[in-house]
Amino acid sequence: MLATSKIEISQQALAKNLAFIRAQIGEQPRLSSVVKGNAYGHGLEVFVPMAEACGIRHFSVFDAAEAYRVQQVIQHPDTEIMIMGMIEDEHVDWAIESGISFYTFELERLAYAAKAAQRIKKRARVHIEIETGMNRIGYEAHELPAVAALLSSHPEHLHFEGLSTHFAGAESIANYVRVTQQRKLYKKISKWFSAQHLQPQFYHTACSAAAMRYPPTRMDMVRIGILQYGFWPSRETLIEFNAKANRQDNPLERLITWKSQVMDVKTVRTGEYVGYGTSYLASDTMKIATIPIGYAHGFSRALSNAGRVLIRGKRVGVIGMVNMNAITVDASQLENLERGDEVVIIGYQGDLELSVSSFGEFSNQVNYELLTRLPMDIPRHVVD
C-alpha cells in the first residue's frame, strides 16, 4: 500500500448496528445518520454510500462543507441532508437551491433565509433550534415571538421543517435532572408554537444516548451518531441497556479496523536507550520493530511507553516516545518477525482485539475524540 496505514470499514457490522438501532427505536421515527467529524473518523465519502445501502435516507452534518461532501456522494434521489451547525449567508442560498435543510438559532439567519428563499423562488427548509439548557446555541425564550412572527409572515418562503434541541449529557445518569428539565422546557415550547398555529414537520431532540435512555425523546426523528459506528455513548449506557434487556453481551459491532505493517526489525543491546531521549532503557538484549504510524496519524504521543498493537496474533507494547511518523514496539516475543508483517492498531487479529475504548484509555481520550482525530488522508476501504 502507498500509505503507511489503512482503515477498513465493515459493511456487515453497519447493517447489524442499524438493525439493532431500528429495533430499539421502532419503525416510526425517521433515522438521521450523523456523519459530522468525517463520519466520526470513518470517512464520510466511504460511509455515506454504505449507509444508503442499508436504507438510510437522511444525513446530519455540522456545516455546509460537510453537507457539500455528502451531496457529492449520495446515490439515492430521496436522500436528504440536514446542517445542524455552521452555515454562512453565502451558503444559505446554495442550501436552499439544493433542497438542504438547516438549523437556525439566530434571528438574523432566519430573516436572511426568508429573503434568500424569496429571491431564489424556493422555500427554505429550516429547523428551529431552541435553547433548553445546553447553553451552546439555540433561540432563547425571549426570541421566540420574533421567530414565530417570521415563520407566520413567510409561509411561502420558510418551511418549518423541524423544532429541535440538544440534550446536555444524556449519556450520564448524573445529568438526569438537567436532561429532565430540558425535556419539560422543550415540551412547553412545543405547545407554545402550536398555540401560534405553527407546527413543524419533525419534532426532534434525541441523539444516540437520549434515544436509548429516554424513549419519549424519539418523537418524529432521531439523530444517531456514535451508536451506528458500533460504540456506546458511554459505558454507563451499555450497562443500563444490558440490565434492562437481561443480557451481558454487546449487541453492537465496531465498523473500524486500523492496520499498518512492520517497517523495520533490529536488535538493541542491554543498556541502550530506544528512541528520543531517555524514556526507555533496554534492561536486556531485545528485538524491536518500528511501525510507520505516529502522532501525525492520530496515534497520541500520550501512548509513549504505554500503547499496544497486535502483531502475529500477540499483543506487544510501545517502547520509547511516540514520534511524529513512527512508533517502536518490543518484539522480543515474536518469532520469525519480518518487514511487512501486518500490524493491527485498532481491531482484531486472531482471537485478540485492541478496541478503540482501550486504545483511548491509555491516552485519556474519549471514543469521539480519538476517532475524529484519525487523519482524512489515511485510506478507508469497505470490507464485508
C-alpha positions in Angstrom: 0.0 0.0 0.0 1.2 3.6 -0.7 0.0 4.9 2.6 1.7 3.8 5.8 -1.6 2.5 7.2 -5.2 1.8 6.2 -8.6 1.8 7.7 -11.2 -0.9 7.0 -14.9 -0.2 7.5 -17.2 -3.2 7.8 -20.5 -3.1 5.8 -21.8 -6.2 7.7 -21.2 -4.5 11.0 -23.0 -1.4 10.0 -26.0 -3.3 8.8 -26.2 -5.2 12.1 -25.9 -2.0 14.1 -28.6 -0.2 12.1 -30.9 -3.2 12.5 -30.3 -3.1 16.3 -31.0 0.6 16.5 -34.2 0.3 14.5 -35.4 -2.5 16.7 -34.9 -0.2 19.7 -36.5 3.0 18.4 -39.3 1.3 16.4 -40.4 1.9 12.8 -42.0 5.3 13.2 -39.1 7.8 13.9 -37.0 8.8 11.0 -33.4 7.8 11.5 -31.0 10.5 10.6 -27.4 9.3 10.3 -25.0 11.8 11.9 -21.8 11.9 9.8 -20.1 15.1 11.2 -16.4 14.9 12.0 -15.7 12.9 8.8 -18.3 10.3 9.8 -16.7 10.1 13.3 -13.4 9.4 11.6 -14.8 6.5 9.5 -14.5 8.6 6.2 -17.6 10.5 5.1 -17.2 9.6 1.4 -16.9 5.9 2.3 -19.6 5.8 4.9 -22.5 7.6 3.3 -22.9 5.1 0.4 -22.6 2.3 2.9 -25.4 3.7 5.0 -27.6 4.3 1.9 -27.1 0.7 1.0 -28.6 -0.1 4.4 -31.7 2.1 3.7 -30.6 5.3 5.3 -32.1 8.3 3.5 -31.3 11.2 5.9 -27.9 12.5 6.9 -27.0 15.2 9.5 -23.8 17.2 9.3 -22.3 20.1 11.2 -21.6 22.6 8.5 -22.1 23.5 4.8 -18.7 22.0 3.8 -19.7 18.6 5.2 -23.1 18.9 3.5 -21.4 19.5 0.2 -19.3 16.4 0.7 -22.4 14.3 1.4 -24.1 15.8 -1.6 -21.3 14.7 -3.9 -21.6 11.0 -2.9 -25.2 10.3 -2.2 -26.7 7.9 -4.7 -30.4 7.7 -3.9 -32.7 10.5 -5.2 -34.7 10.6 -1.9 -31.7 11.1 0.3 -31.8 14.3 2.3 -29.2 16.3 4.2 -29.5 18.5 7.3 -27.0 21.0 8.5 -27.0 21.2 12.3 -24.4 23.9 12.9 -22.4 26.4 10.9 -23.7 27.9 7.7 -22.7 31.3 6.3 -25.2 33.5 4.4 -23.5 32.8 1.1 -24.1 29.1 1.7 -27.7 29.5 2.7 -28.5 30.3 -0.9 -26.8 27.1 -2.0 -28.6 25.1 0.6 -32.0 26.4 -0.4 -31.3 25.8 -4.1 -30.1 22.3 -3.2 -33.0 21.4 -1.0 -30.8 21.0 2.0 -32.4 21.8 5.4 -30.5 23.7 8.1 -30.8 24.8 11.7 -31.3 28.4 12.5 -30.6 29.7 16.0 -30.3 33.4 15.4 -32.9 35.8 14.1 -30.6 37.3 11.5 -30.1 33.9 9.9 -33.9 33.2 9.8 -34.6 36.6 8.3 -31.9 36.1 5.7 -33.2 32.7 4.8 -36.7 34.2 4.2 -35.2 36.9 1.9 -33.0 34.4 0.1 -35.9 32.0 -0.5 -38.0 34.8 -1.9 -35.2 35.8 -4.3 -34.5 32.1 -5.3 -38.2 31.4 -5.5 -37.8 28.2 -3.5 -38.8 27.6 0.1 -36.0 27.3 2.7 -36.3 24.2 4.8 -35.5 25.4 8.3 -35.1 23.7 11.7 -35.7 26.0 14.7 -33.2 25.1 17.4 -34.3 26.2 20.8 -32.2 26.7 23.9 -33.4 24.4 26.7 -30.4 24.2 29.0 -27.4 23.1 26.9 -26.3 26.8 26.7 -24.5 26.4 23.4 -26.7 27.5 20.5 -30.4 27.9 20.2 -33.1 30.6 20.4 -33.7 32.0 23.9 -37.3 32.2 25.2 -37.5 36.0 24.6 -36.6 35.5 20.9 -39.4 33.0 20.2 -42.2 35.6 19.4 -39.9 37.1 16.7 -39.2 33.6 15.4 -42.9 32.8 15.3 -43.6 36.2 13.5 -41.1 35.4 10.8 -42.4 31.9 10.2 -46.0 33.2 10.2 -45.3 36.0 7.8 -43.3 34.0 5.3 -45.1 30.7 4.9 -44.4 30.6 1.2 -40.7 31.2 1.8 -39.9 29.3 5.1 -40.9 25.7 5.5 -40.9 25.0 9.3 -39.3 21.6 8.9 -38.2 20.9 12.4 -38.2 22.0 16.1 -35.1 20.8 17.7 -32.9 20.9 20.8 -29.9 19.1 22.1 -29.5 17.4 25.5 -26.6 18.3 27.8 -25.2 14.8 28.5 -27.9 12.3 28.2 -25.3 9.5 28.4 -24.8 10.1 32.1 -27.2 9.5 35.0 -25.5 12.4 36.7 -27.3 14.7 34.2 -30.7 13.2 34.7 -32.2 16.2 36.4 -30.7 18.6 33.9 -32.0 16.5 30.9 -35.4 16.2 32.6 -35.7 19.9 32.9 -34.7 20.3 29.2 -37.4 17.9 28.2 -40.0 19.8 30.1 -39.0 23.1 28.6 -39.0 21.6 25.1 -42.5 20.3 25.6 -43.6 23.7 26.9 -42.2 25.5 23.9 -43.6 22.9 21.5 -47.1 23.7 22.9 -46.4 27.4 22.6 -45.6 27.1 18.9 -48.8 25.0 18.4 -50.8 27.8 20.1 -49.3 30.2 17.5 -50.7 27.8 14.8 -47.1 26.7 13.9 -46.3 23.0 13.8 -43.1 21.6 12.4 -42.9 18.6 10.2 -40.5 17.0 12.6 -40.2 17.3 16.4 -36.7 16.0 17.1 -34.4 16.0 20.2 -32.8 12.6 20.5 -29.1 11.9 20.0 -27.8 8.3 20.4 -27.8 8.5 24.2 -31.2 10.0 24.5 -32.7 7.6 22.0 -31.6 4.7 24.1 -32.1 6.1 27.6 -35.2 8.3 27.2 -37.7 6.7 24.8 -40.1 9.7 24.8 -37.4 11.8 23.2 -37.5 9.8 20.0 -40.5 11.7 18.6 -40.5 12.1 14.8 -36.8 11.8 14.1 -33.7 10.6 16.0 -30.2 11.8 15.2 -28.0 8.8 15.6 -24.2 9.2 15.6 -21.9 7.1 17.7 -24.2 4.1 18.0 -24.2 3.3 14.3 -20.4 3.1 14.3 -20.6 0.4 17.0 -19.8 2.5 20.1 -22.0 3.3 23.1 -22.1 7.0 24.1 -20.7 5.8 27.5 -20.1 2.5 29.3 -22.9 3.5 31.6 -25.4 3.4 28.7 -24.3 -0.1 27.7 -24.6 -1.4 31.3 -28.0 0.2 31.7 -29.3 -1.3 28.4 -28.0 -4.8 29.3 -29.5 -4.6 32.8 -32.9 -3.8 31.3 -32.6 -6.3 28.5 -31.3 -9.0 30.8 -28.2 -9.6 28.6 -24.5 -9.4 29.1 -23.0 -9.1 25.6 -22.5 -6.0 23.4 -25.1 -6.0 20.7 -23.1 -3.6 18.6 -20.1 -4.3 16.3 -17.3 -1.9 15.6 -17.0 -0.9 12.0 -13.4 0.2 12.1 -10.1 -1.6 11.8 -6.9 0.3 11.6 -3.9 -1.6 10.2 -0.2 -0.9 9.3 2.9 -3.0 8.8 6.3 -3.6 10.3 8.8 -1.2 8.7 12.0 -2.4 10.3 13.3 -5.0 12.7 16.5 -4.7 14.7 18.3 -5.8 17.9 19.0 -3.4 20.8 21.7 -4.3 23.4 21.4 -4.2 27.1 21.9 -0.7 28.5 21.0 1.1 25.2 18.1 3.7 25.0 15.3 3.4 22.5 14.1 6.4 20.6 14.2 10.1 21.5 15.5 11.0 25.0 16.0 8.5 27.8 12.4 7.4 28.5 13.2 3.7 27.7 16.3 1.8 28.7 16.8 -1.8 27.5 17.3 -3.9 30.5 18.3 -6.9 28.4 19.2 -7.6 24.7 15.9 -7.2 22.9 14.3 -7.2 19.4 12.4 -4.1 18.4 10.1 -3.4 15.5 9.3 0.1 14.0 5.8 0.8 12.7 5.2 3.7 10.4 2.5 5.5 12.3 2.8 8.2 14.9 1.0 11.2 16.4 0.6 12.8 12.9 -1.6 9.8 12.1 -3.7 10.1 15.3 -1.6 7.7 17.5 -1.3 10.0 20.5 2.1 10.9 22.0 0.5 10.1 25.3 0.8 6.4 24.3 4.6 6.6 24.6 5.8 3.6 26.7 2.1 2.7 27.1 0.3 1.9 23.9 -0.3 -1.6 22.4 -0.5 -3.1 18.9 -1.2 -6.6 17.6 1.5 -8.5 15.6 1.4 -12.2 14.7 -1.5 -12.7 17.0 0.2 -11.3 20.0 -0.2 -8.0 22.0 3.1 -6.1 22.1 3.9 -2.8 23.9 5.1 0.5 22.6 8.5 1.4 23.9 10.1 4.8 23.8 8.5 8.0 22.7 5.8 8.1 20.0 7.3 10.0 17.1 5.5 12.1 14.5 5.5 9.3 12.0 6.7 6.2 13.8 6.4 4.1 16.9 8.7 1.4 18.2 7.5 -1.8 19.9 9.1 -4.6 21.9 9.1 -7.6 19.5 11.2 -9.9 21.6 8.5 -12.5 21.9 7.7 -12.6 18.2 9.5 -15.4 16.3 10.4 -15.0 12.6 9.2 -11.4 12.5 9.7 -9.8 9.1 9.4 -6.4 7.5 5.9 -6.1 6.0 4.1 -8.2 8.7 0.7 -6.9 9.5 0.2 -4.7 12.5 -3.3 -4.0 13.9 -3.7 -0.8 15.9 -7.4 -1.0 16.3 -9.4 -4.2 15.7 -8.9 -7.9 15.7 -6.0 -10.1 14.9 -6.7 -13.8 15.6 -8.5 -14.0 18.9 -7.2 -10.8 20.3 -8.7 -7.3 20.0 -7.5 -3.8 20.6 -10.6 -1.8 21.0 -10.9 2.0 20.5 -12.0 2.2 24.1 -8.9 0.5 25.5 -6.8 2.4 23.0 -8.3 5.7 24.2 -8.0 4.9 27.9 -4.2 4.8 27.6 -4.2 8.3 26.1 -7.1 9.7 28.1 -9.3 10.3 25.1 -12.9 9.5 24.7 -14.1 7.4 21.7 -15.4 10.5 19.9 -12.1 12.4 20.2 -9.8 9.5 19.2 -11.9 8.5 16.1 -12.3 12.0 14.7 -8.6 12.7 15.1 -7.8 9.9 12.6 -6.5 11.9 9.6 -8.6 12.1 6.5 -5.7 11.1 4.3 -5.5 7.6 5.8 -7.2 5.4 3.1 -10.5 4.0 4.1 -11.8 0.8 2.4 -15.1 -1.0 2.7 -15.0 -4.7 3.7 -17.8 -7.2 4.1 
